[in-house]
């Protein structure tokens, strides 16, 4: 099995604490769901724009933006579209909490890969030819392992990802290890960089460091491209079999963790600013609402006069029992009230008088409170 060699340096430890702090800050700051969705969309798009730039896609930014959500005949435009589809695939995988397997990797690469002709395969098979990174005598020149060794190396990497030792490895370190080893194996003829960065991001998300989808690791690589390649190479021999197959990767991990810390702190600062911007204008009655109450208030203030328990299940994606418990607490706190006070069982609710009055007031100033609407 693959057994990564590294040491957690003081710099890495400090940056791991920064990552944890930023993650907790973003998790706990209130942010309107509509604004959060806009920020997530911007982050996904920025990820695609920068990732394709790192791979040498020379399309102008506007041309890339036009290619994000529809297929094209141009390879460079198709590369942009494919990467956005890959992000959507990872969103679905995260929602289902799918583990990282070879099948997962092969399907992800098949989505990313630009196909110039023929049908797109459901899964990409590993390369059957030798390839290389860069050109001879260039700083990033590298000759990966022979194609006959790739299946075993990938099997070992995936086995490590799902091993007990990997489960107790700090998630950011685990993401950095997998990214480095994937790039080292270079299992495909092309698309390795995009796939490796996607997998690293997915590992962070699975490990509870998704930051609500608001971080873009590619911004760090884009700002530090020379250092990015330097730390992947680490001064090692250009041939995989001359030391790279069993080396200490602390240098790479220190660089990778510093990048995660940097973009996490930037995202946390942005979320903090947005949170302050929108909560300071809010009436106190809204400010005290939790995320589920905000959703219910939005629905009852802008769309419906009342809500059934089945409506609440649909809006909040919660079980019957959880909905009943929440409704009881909300009634006690003065947020909602039963629609039918004579009923033995609460089957539907309306906003309590104080919140009903607030809803009527808000309807008179829809532009001021437009962020409440999803």
Beta strands, then each sheet from edge to edge (+ up, - down):
strand 1: 307-308
strand 2: 336-338
strand 3: 348-351
sheet 1: 1+ 3- 2+
end
